Amino acid sequence: RCTLRVILMLRSRPHRFSELRRSIGGVSQQMLTRTLKILVRDGMLTRTVLPTVPPQVEYGLTGLGGELADEGARLGDWAFARLAEIEASRETYDADPA
């Protein structure tokens, strides 16, 4: 559920776990941790442990993850451009969901 939001947030720069969690509302720590592990495993993200006390972890996009972010942004642009059509369809459906 939060995969695309994570990918799009990391387009600008790497983020620490806590930054991601604050910025992505409505996601539990467990779900975000699981999502990040999957994305690292799939080769979309890098995971860097920073030499701080306590240690902090930073996530960034790989080349593959950057390509996914570009495609996700394109999908978002498509949906935004068609928002009025989507909302009209919802209103029609809600008026008579038969």
HELIX and SHEET records of a PDB file:
HELIX    1   1 THR A    3  MET A    9  1                                   7    
HELIX    2   2 PHE A   17  SER A   23  1                                   7    
HELIX    3   3 GLN A   29  ARG A   41  1                                  13    
HELIX    4   4 GLY A   63  ALA A   81  1                                  19    
HELIX    5   5 LEU A   83  ALA A   95  1                                  13    
SHEET    1   A 3 HIS A  15  ARG A  16  0                                        
SHEET    2   A 3 GLN A  56  LEU A  61 -1                                        
SHEET    3   A 3 LEU A  45  LEU A  50 -1                                        
END                                                                             
